[in-house]
Amino acid sequence: MTSQLTWRRLAAVGILLGLASLIATTLLQWMLQAGASSPTSAAHDEPSLWLLCGLLAVFGPLAWAAGVAVLTMQVRERGWVLTTIGGAVTALGFGIGAAHLSLFFGLFADLAGPGVGDGAATAVMRADDGDPLTAILLIGFLVGFSLGPIILMIGLRRAHRVAIWVPVAALIAAVANFVGGPIAGAVQLAALLATFLPAVLMLLRREDRAVPTASV
């Protein structure tokens, strides 16, 4: 019981770190983009903040994915199939997202370095926009980050671990993720908090449920 509680606490910390990194990265990007004409300009003008954004964007999702993996293992009764599928898709989305964002922040940091002219930077950015690997990573991240939490929270709801409005919050976050803009971004952050904070509270509960015979 003690070891299980320790793992649940570590998972809760991982999810909270992921949420905090997303909020911090979003706010920092808004601030950087407000005073820059392009990501290259932002990376050139504020290299320290750009590096911080990159580190948060890469390691935050990895901590989040680890927390989601432990969260998924908490359900072995009704709803375990959806919980497992949703957790796997979510964790995979976070992993793909970390890869995509490492390429994004690393590329523009390199383009902002000394000796890279505006013409060369523009050509590289255009080539990157048409790169199949970049497109595949971006699509994989968006799909996993949007669809995964919805399935996960439906599974947790079927297991009676979260309130009925939690899957609705996950759906709102997914829709806002594809809308774009500061307002949609703020809605997405609020919806993600409403989605994952109940899961964190579930992990921090001390009581252990008896595990009945598994059922879908």
Disulfide bonds with the S-S distance in Angstrom:
none
